[in-house]
Amino acid sequence: MSTADFQALARELRPRSLGEEGIDAFFDNWVYATGIPTLKLRYTVSGVAPAVKLSGSIDQSGAGDDFSMDSPIEVQFAKGPPQTIWVRTTGDDNTFAATLRQVPVRVVIPDDVLVKK
């Protein structure tokens, strides 16, 4: 489905009180004008198990300062499943911190989220 197809469907399914103009304004402001953000992850790991400290930040660019989204950070370990930490990114400070039970082997923003390394 294209963006135009989705917009047409949203017009059909909208609450009557919103009107077609409301749907069009939403798409103009949040779909067409916002841009796709680029995310860059920086982090440090300190301490020893079972109290490993992970801290860092995500830089967001390519979208307006008022654009925000929840960005996943995947923490991968040598043993056990990965852990996901969610960080709200905006044009401002996007820092995070977590205490982990073991040292991570890799900390990444998953491939299905647009990232600039």
C-alpha positions, 0 to 999 in steps of 0.5 A: 500500500502506498502512502497515497492509498493509506491517506485515501483509506484514512479519509474513508475511515475517519471520524465524521467530526474530523473531516477530510481537511483534518486527515489532509492536514495530518498527512501534510504535517506528519507524513510528508513534511517531517522527513525520516530521522537518522539515528546514531547510537553512542554508549559505554559499558562499565562495572562487572556482573551482576551490576553492569552499567550501560549508558549512552545517547541517541542522536536524532537528525533529519526531522524537525525538533518537534518530531519524537519517536520511541527508538529500540536499543537491542542489548545482545549477550553471549548467553540468553536472549537479547534485551530491548531498551526503549528510548524516546528520541526528540531533537533534545537530549536522548540519554538512557541508562540501564543496569544489566546482569551480564556484560553485553557483546553488542548494543545496537539499534536493530536493522529495521530502524533507519540508522546512520552509523 
